[in-house]
């Protein structure tokens, strides 16, 4: 009888110990997984913050280029191309067309709101190409 009670007690003790140890292992795995998730969330937050800062810097630089173009338009409008009214009208028409393109670029810059990286890269490339072409056209008109 004492042997049976001792066997039951030892078995219970071993069972309790093994349950405790096995229960602790998933906790370690869960803890590790939580740490990994936290690290990944921090990386994602940093990437979003960097992306937002990149867009803000791009937007500021774009606005500065647009303002520079507007100053050029003021100078171009005050400049008289020739005494001939037909030539002057064509010149003014060209200045207005370029001014319209400048305003369209400003609208595109202000309306951009996609966070998709591939769309952002495409937008940035297209904007810079259009802005370069506009600036080249302005300098050719001077």
N, CA, C and O of each residue as an XYZ file, in Angstrom:
568
protein
N       0.813     -1.174      0.000
C       0.000      0.000      0.000
C       0.870      1.256      0.000
O       0.621      2.205     -0.744
N       1.904      1.238      0.860
C       2.807      2.383      0.892
C       3.525      2.521     -0.448
O       3.795      3.639     -0.886
N       3.830      1.433     -1.089
C       4.508      1.461     -2.373
C       3.590      2.071     -3.439
O       4.028      2.857     -4.279
N       2.315      1.695     -3.386
C       1.369      2.247     -4.328
C       1.213      3.750     -4.132
O       1.177      4.499     -5.108
N       1.124      4.184     -2.925
C       0.970      5.611     -2.623
C       2.222      6.372     -3.033
O       2.153      7.483     -3.559
N       3.368      5.746     -2.779
C       4.626      6.374     -3.167
C       4.731      6.460     -4.695
O       5.193      7.471     -5.224
N       4.316      5.427     -5.396
C       4.347      5.413     -6.853
C       3.411      6.480     -7.418
O       3.754      7.179     -8.372
N       2.232      6.596     -6.821
C       1.275      7.613     -7.267
C       1.833      9.016     -7.013
O       1.695      9.895     -7.863
N       2.439      9.227     -5.892
C       2.998     10.535     -5.547
C       4.137     10.892     -6.492
O       4.223     12.026     -6.962
N       5.006      9.935     -6.769
C       6.138     10.195     -7.666
C       5.630     10.454     -9.091
O       6.110     11.350     -9.785
N       4.655      9.652     -9.504
C       4.079      9.830    -10.836
C       3.413     11.196    -10.947
O       3.567     11.883    -11.957
N       2.679     11.588     -9.919
C       2.027     12.902     -9.908
C       3.055     14.017     -9.958
O       2.879     15.005    -10.671
N       4.120     13.854     -9.205
C       5.187     14.857     -9.186
C       5.850     14.964    -10.561
O       6.101     16.073    -11.035
N       6.135     13.836    -11.205
C       6.746     13.849    -12.529
C       5.793     14.453    -13.573
O       6.216     15.201    -14.454
N       4.516     14.119    -13.457
C       3.534     14.660    -14.378
C       3.404     16.176    -14.226
O       3.349     16.905    -15.216
N       3.357     16.633    -12.995
C       3.254     18.070    -12.736
C       4.488     18.798    -13.248
O       4.376     19.881    -13.821
N       5.653     18.218    -13.047
C       6.895     18.828    -13.507
C       6.933     18.894    -15.034
O       7.310     19.915    -15.608
N       6.541     17.806    -15.681
C       6.581     17.803    -17.143
C       5.554     18.770    -17.723
O       5.825     19.411    -18.738
N       4.392     18.886    -17.109
C       3.393     19.854    -17.567
C       3.881     21.285    -17.389
O       3.671     22.136    -18.254
N       4.519     21.534    -16.289
C       5.048     22.878    -16.031
C       6.125     23.228    -17.054
O       6.134     24.334    -17.594
N       7.022     22.301    -17.316
C       8.095     22.555    -18.279
C       7.557     22.717    -19.701
O       8.004     23.588    -20.448
N       6.600     21.875    -20.062
C       6.064     21.977    -21.418
C       5.223     23.242    -21.579
O       5.151     23.800    -22.674
N       4.596     23.689    -20.517
C       3.801     24.914    -20.585
C       4.706     26.142    -20.716
O       4.311     27.148    -21.305
N       5.896     26.058    -20.175
C       6.806     27.191    -20.240
C       7.411     27.356    -21.634
O       7.711     28.482    -22.032
N       7.596     26.294    -22.373
C       8.191     26.383    -23.692
C       7.329     27.194    -24.654
O       7.877     28.049    -25.349
N       6.013     26.981    -24.739
C       5.221     27.839    -25.611
C       5.246     29.298    -25.166
O       5.176     30.202    -25.999
N       5.343     29.529    -23.866
C       5.426     30.903    -23.396
C       6.696     31.571    -23.915
O       6.675     32.748    -24.275
N       7.785     30.836    -23.953
C       9.027     31.384    -24.484
C       8.873     31.667    -25.973
O       9.333     32.695    -26.470
N       8.218     30.739    -26.686
C       8.001     30.938    -28.118
C       7.068     32.120    -28.357
O       7.294     32.922    -29.263
N       6.034     32.223    -27.552
C       5.093     33.331    -27.699
C       5.781     34.649    -27.379
O       5.560     35.654    -28.053
N       6.609     34.638    -26.355
C       7.342     35.843    -25.987
C       8.282     36.259    -27.117
O       8.381     37.441    -27.447
N       8.963     35.293    -27.702
C       9.858     35.578    -28.813
C       9.078     36.103    -30.019
O       9.520     37.028    -30.701
N       7.928     35.511    -30.271
C       7.095     35.958    -31.391
C       6.602     37.384    -31.159
O       6.576     38.197    -32.084
N       6.211     37.682    -29.920
C       5.767     39.047    -29.597
C       6.898     40.050    -29.816
O       6.670     41.143    -30.334
N       8.099     39.683    -29.427
C       9.246     40.570    -29.633
C       9.491     40.790    -31.133
O       9.765     41.911    -31.562
N       9.393     39.718    -31.923
C       9.577     39.837    -33.369
C       8.508     40.735    -33.985
O       8.803     41.559    -34.850
N       7.276     40.572    -33.537
C       6.187     41.404    -34.050
C       6.438     42.862    -33.709
O       6.240     43.738    -34.551
N       6.865     43.127    -32.501
C       7.148     44.498    -32.071
C       8.271     45.103    -32.925
O       8.192     46.259    -33.340
N       9.309     44.310    -33.179
C      10.413     44.798    -34.023
C       9.909     45.109    -35.433
O      10.248     46.144    -36.007
N       9.101     44.209    -35.981
C       8.565     44.425    -37.328
C       7.651     45.643    -37.381
O       7.687     46.403    -38.349
N       6.833     45.836    -36.349
C       5.965     47.011    -36.301
C       6.798     48.296    -36.239
O       6.460     49.291    -36.880
N       7.875     48.268    -35.475
C       8.760     49.432    -35.398
C       9.415     49.727    -36.743
O       9.535     50.885    -37.141
N       9.839     48.667    -37.442
C      10.438     48.856    -38.773
C       9.421     49.439    -39.745
O       9.745     50.327    -40.532
N       8.192     48.937    -39.688
C       7.137     49.446    -40.560
C       6.837     50.905    -40.259
O       6.684     51.713    -41.175
N       6.754     51.243    -38.984
C       6.502     52.631    -38.582
C       7.619     53.545    -39.085
O       7.360     54.631    -39.604
N       8.864     53.090    -38.924
C      10.004     53.892    -39.377
C       9.977     54.061    -40.896
O      10.261     55.145    -41.406
N       9.637     53.000    -41.615
C       9.573     53.077    -43.077
C       8.487     54.056    -43.517
O       8.691     54.841    -44.442
N       7.343     54.007    -42.856
C       6.259     54.936    -43.198
C       6.667     56.369    -42.879
O       6.393     57.284    -43.655
N       7.321     56.562    -41.739
C       7.773     57.897    -41.354
C       8.804     58.427    -42.342
O       8.752     59.594    -42.731
N       9.747     57.568    -42.752
C      10.762     57.966    -43.723
C      10.125     58.275    -45.074
O      10.522     59.219    -45.756
N       9.137     57.473    -45.452
C       8.444     57.693    -46.718
C       7.706     59.025    -46.702
O       7.722     59.765    -47.685
N       7.060     59.324    -45.582
C       6.341     60.598    -45.460
C       7.323     61.770    -45.513
O       7.046     62.791    -46.143
N       8.455     61.620    -44.858
C       9.471     62.675    -44.878
C      10.034     62.843    -46.291
O      10.281     63.964    -46.736
N      10.232     61.736    -46.984
C      10.730     61.783    -48.362
C       9.741     62.530    -49.244
O      10.143     63.365    -50.054
N       8.452     62.240    -49.098
C       7.431     62.937    -49.883
C       7.411     64.425    -49.545
O       7.323     65.262    -50.444
N       7.490     64.759    -48.264
C       7.468     66.171    -47.865
C       8.667     66.919    -48.444
O       8.525     68.049    -48.913
N       9.826     66.305    -48.416
C      11.018     66.943    -49.001
C      10.851     67.124    -50.507
O      11.204     68.165    -51.061
N      10.308     66.098    -51.161
C      10.070     66.186    -52.602
C       9.059     67.288    -52.911
O       9.233     68.053    -53.860
N       8.012     67.360    -52.110
C       6.964     68.362    -52.331
C       7.530     69.774    -52.156
O       7.231     70.663    -52.955
N       8.331     69.982    -51.136
C       8.941     71.297    -50.907
C       9.848     71.676    -52.080
O       9.806     72.807    -52.565
N      10.659     70.732    -52.526
C      11.556     70.999    -53.663
C      10.739     71.303    -54.928
O      11.089     72.197    -55.699
N       9.660     70.558    -55.131
C       8.796     70.804    -56.284
C       8.149     72.176    -56.221
O       8.086     72.884    -57.226
N       7.669     72.554    -55.042
C       7.061     73.880    -54.862
C       8.076     74.990    -55.142
O       7.738     76.008    -55.746
N       9.302     74.792    -54.707
C      10.340     75.800    -54.971
C      10.596     75.950    -56.469
O      10.790     77.061    -56.961
N      10.597     74.839    -57.186
C      10.786     74.903    -58.640
C       9.603     75.606    -59.305
O       9.781     76.374    -60.251
N       8.410     75.342    -58.812
C       7.210     75.977    -59.362
C       7.245     77.483    -59.121
O       6.909     78.260    -60.015
N       7.644     77.895    -57.934
C       7.747     79.325    -57.609
C       8.808     79.994    -58.488
O       8.614     81.113    -58.963
N       9.920     79.302    -58.699
C      10.970     79.836    -59.575
C      10.419     80.047    -60.987
O      10.709     81.055    -61.632
N       9.623     79.087    -61.457
C       9.014     79.225    -62.782
C       8.064     80.415    -62.829
O       8.021     81.142    -63.823
N       7.309     80.613    -61.765
C       6.378     81.752    -61.724
C       7.126     83.073    -61.814
O       6.658     84.003    -62.471
N       8.264     83.168    -61.176
C       9.084     84.381    -61.276
C       9.565     84.579    -62.708
O       9.635     85.704    -63.202
N       9.895     83.470    -63.365
C      10.311     83.568    -64.766
C       9.156     84.045    -65.637
O       9.369     84.801    -66.584
N       7.936     83.611    -65.328
C       6.774     84.033    -66.115
C       6.538     85.537    -65.991
O       6.170     86.198    -66.962
N       6.752     86.067    -64.797
C       6.589     87.508    -64.600
C       7.580     88.259    -65.489
O       7.224     89.241    -66.139
N       8.819     87.789    -65.509
C       9.835     88.427    -66.359
C       9.490     88.276    -67.840
O       9.645     89.217    -68.618
N       9.025     87.098    -68.221
C       8.694     86.860    -69.622
C       7.505     87.705    -70.070
O       7.470     88.183    -71.204
N       6.540     87.885    -69.187
C       5.362     88.681    -69.549
C       5.718     90.157    -69.728
O       5.133     90.849    -70.560
N       6.677     90.624    -68.944
C       7.062     92.032    -69.049
C       7.952     92.289    -70.265
O       8.088     93.426    -70.719
N       8.543     91.239    -70.776
C       9.448     91.363    -71.914
C       8.630     91.499    -73.210
O       7.650     90.784    -73.419
N       9.037     92.391    -74.034
C       8.403     92.579    -75.334
C       9.225     91.823    -76.368
O      10.411     92.094    -76.555
N       8.588     90.884    -77.028
C       9.300     90.067    -78.009
C       9.650     90.856    -79.255
O      10.743     90.713    -79.803
N       8.725     91.684    -79.699
C       8.935     92.408    -80.946
C       7.843     93.461    -81.045
O       6.839     93.393    -80.335
N       8.039     94.419    -81.913
C       7.010     95.437    -82.115
C       5.821     94.875    -82.882
O       4.724     95.429    -82.809
N       6.015     93.820    -83.591
C       4.955     93.199    -84.365
C       3.924     92.578    -83.411
O       4.274     91.768    -82.552
N       2.667     92.960    -83.569
C       1.619     92.490    -82.656
C       1.361     90.999    -82.802
O       1.054     90.331    -81.815
N       1.477     90.466    -84.008
C       1.248     89.038    -84.211
C       2.315     88.203    -83.493
O       2.016     87.189    -82.864
N       3.554     88.657    -83.606
C       4.649     87.945    -82.932
C       4.495     88.056    -81.418
O       4.720     87.085    -80.695
N       4.108     89.250    -80.936
C       3.902     89.449    -79.503
C       2.750     88.578    -79.001
O       2.841     88.012    -77.911
N       1.680     88.460    -79.768
C       0.536     87.632    -79.377
C       0.944     86.160    -79.293
O       0.526     85.451    -78.378
N       1.741     85.710    -80.228
C       2.217     84.320    -80.208
C       3.127     84.085    -79.004
O       3.054     83.041    -78.356
N       3.972     85.051    -78.714
C       4.868     84.982    -77.559
C       4.058     84.888    -76.263
O       4.325     84.044    -75.408
N       3.059     85.774    -76.136
C       2.206     85.768    -74.942
C       1.443     84.449    -74.817
O       1.262     83.929    -73.716
N       1.003     83.918    -75.946
C       0.282     82.643    -75.963
C       1.191     81.516    -75.448
O       0.755     80.662    -74.676
N       2.443     81.526    -75.878
C       3.403     80.521    -75.412
C       3.665     80.638    -73.912
O       3.757     79.631    -73.210
N       3.783     81.869    -73.431
C       4.010     82.083    -72.001
C       2.810     81.556    -71.212
O       2.987     80.888    -70.193
N       1.599     81.849    -71.672
C       0.393     81.367    -70.984
C       0.300     79.841    -70.992
O      -0.120     79.238    -70.004
N       0.691     79.221    -72.098
C       0.674     77.760    -72.182
C       1.646     77.148    -71.173
O       1.321     76.169    -70.502
N       2.832     77.732    -71.075
C       3.821     77.237    -70.110
C       3.338     77.467    -68.677
O       3.547     76.636    -67.794
N       2.696     78.597    -68.472
C       2.153     78.894    -67.141
C       1.072     77.874    -66.768
O       0.976     77.460    -65.612
N       0.274     77.479    -67.737
C      -0.746     76.453    -67.504
C      -0.123     75.116    -67.128
O      -0.610     74.433    -66.227
N       0.957     74.738    -67.819
C       1.667     73.500    -67.486
C       2.224     73.562    -66.075
O       2.191     72.571    -65.345
N       2.736     74.722    -65.690
C       3.270     74.906    -64.340
C       2.162     74.708    -63.300
O       2.364     74.048    -62.281
N       1.003     75.282    -63.571
C      -0.129     75.134    -62.655
C      -0.605     73.685    -62.587
O      -0.985     73.210    -61.516
N      -0.588     72.983    -63.707
C      -0.972     71.568    -63.710
C      -0.017     70.739    -62.861
O      -0.441     69.842    -62.133
N       1.265     71.043    -62.957
C       2.248     70.333    -62.132
C       2.024     70.616    -60.653
O       2.167     69.721    -59.821
N       1.676     71.853    -60.321
C       1.379     72.188    -58.930
C       0.173     71.384    -58.435
O       0.184     70.856    -57.323
N      -0.856     71.299    -59.262
C      -2.052     70.536    -58.890
C      -1.719     69.064    -58.684
O      -2.177     68.456    -57.717
N      -0.927     68.485    -59.586
C      -0.537     67.082    -59.448
C       0.224     66.859    -58.145
O      -0.002     65.874    -57.444
N       1.110     67.768    -57.836
C       1.915     67.652    -56.620
C       1.034     67.736    -55.381
O       1.223     66.977    -54.431
N       0.085     68.643    -55.387
C      -0.790     68.815    -54.224
C      -1.820     67.700    -54.087
O      -2.266     67.403    -52.979
N      -2.202     67.081    -55.199
C      -3.238     66.055    -55.168
C      -2.691     64.651    -54.953
O      -3.468     63.722    -54.731
N      -1.388     64.472    -55.013
C      -0.812     63.132    -54.851
C      -1.087     62.636    -53.441
O      -0.842     63.349    -52.468
N      -1.605     61.394    -53.327
C      -1.906     60.866    -51.992
C      -1.807     59.353    -51.910
O      -2.469     58.758    -51.059
N      -1.024     58.708    -52.742
C      -0.887     57.267    -52.714
C       0.374     56.892    -51.945
O       1.413     57.539    -52.079
N       0.270     55.838    -51.138
C       1.440     55.406    -50.374
C       2.130     54.200    -51.009
O       3.125     53.711    -50.475
N       1.624     53.720    -52.126
C       2.224     52.588    -52.827
C       3.582     53.006    -53.391
O       3.681     53.998    -54.112
N       4.614     52.253    -53.062
C       5.978     52.638    -53.428
C       6.187     52.690    -54.936
O       6.843     53.606    -55.431
N       5.645     51.729    -55.676
C       5.845     51.726    -57.132
C       5.127     52.916    -57.770
O       5.634     53.512    -58.720
N       3.948     53.262    -57.246
C       3.223     54.421    -57.767
C       3.998     55.694    -57.437
O       4.080     56.605    -58.261
N       4.564     55.755    -56.237
C       5.346     56.921    -55.815
C       6.546     57.122    -56.734
O       6.810     58.236    -57.187
N       7.269     56.041    -57.007
C       8.458     56.155    -57.861
C       8.073     56.605    -59.266
O       8.764     57.424    -59.872
N       6.986     56.076    -59.776
C       6.502     56.482    -61.109
C       6.082     57.956    -61.105
O       6.421     58.705    -62.022
N       5.344     58.366    -60.074
C       4.909     59.758    -59.964
C       6.110     60.692    -59.908
O       6.154     61.708    -60.602
N       7.071     60.341    -59.085
C       8.261     61.168    -58.897
C       9.027     61.318    -60.218
O       9.464     62.414    -60.568
N       9.183     60.210    -60.940
C       9.894     60.246    -62.216
C       9.134     61.104    -63.221
O       9.728     61.954    -63.884
N       7.834     60.889    -63.339
C       7.022     61.656    -64.289
C       7.022     63.142    -63.946
O       7.134     63.989    -64.832
N       6.896     63.454    -62.664
C       6.882     64.851    -62.240
C       8.198     65.529    -62.593
O       8.211     66.618    -63.166
N       9.300     64.879    -62.249
C      10.619     65.467    -62.534
C      10.857     65.630    -64.036
O      11.417     66.636    -64.471
N      10.436     64.647    -64.823
C      10.586     64.744    -66.278
C       9.780     65.923    -66.818
O      10.282     66.721    -67.610
N       8.532     66.021    -66.381
C       7.677     67.125    -66.839
C       8.243     68.475    -66.409
O       8.233     69.437    -67.178
N       8.731     68.536    -65.188
C       9.289     69.793    -64.676
C      10.549     70.172    -65.448
O      10.747     71.344    -65.768
N      11.393     69.204    -65.746
C      12.607     69.475    -66.528
C      12.259     69.998    -67.918
O      12.880     70.942    -68.405
N      11.265     69.380    -68.555
C      10.837     69.829    -69.879
C      10.281     71.245    -69.825
O      10.553     72.062    -70.705
N       9.498     71.533    -68.785
C       8.936     72.874    -68.632
C      10.031     73.908    -68.443
O      10.005     74.965    -69.073
N      10.982     73.613    -67.587
C      12.083     74.537    -67.341
C      12.915     74.762    -68.604
O      13.399     75.867    -68.847
N      13.075     73.732    -69.385
C      13.815     73.844    -70.652
C      13.024     74.757    -71.618
O      13.604     75.608    -72.293
N      11.720     74.566    -71.669
C      10.874     75.405    -72.545
C      10.913     76.870    -72.113
O      10.930     77.770    -72.952
N      10.926     77.102    -70.807
C      11.003     78.475    -70.298
C      12.321     79.109    -70.695
O      12.350     80.252    -71.151
N      13.411     78.376    -70.526
C      14.718     78.945    -70.869
C      14.839     79.173    -72.386
O      15.519     80.106    -72.814
N      14.192     78.337    -73.190
C      14.215     78.534    -74.649
C      13.416     79.772    -75.050
O      13.714     80.394    -76.069
N      12.410     80.133    -74.263
C      11.575     81.279    -74.579
C      12.265     82.595    -74.217
O      11.952     83.642    -74.782
N      13.188     82.535    -73.289
C      13.883     83.753    -72.845
C      14.719     84.243    -73.943
O      15.397     85.260    -73.797
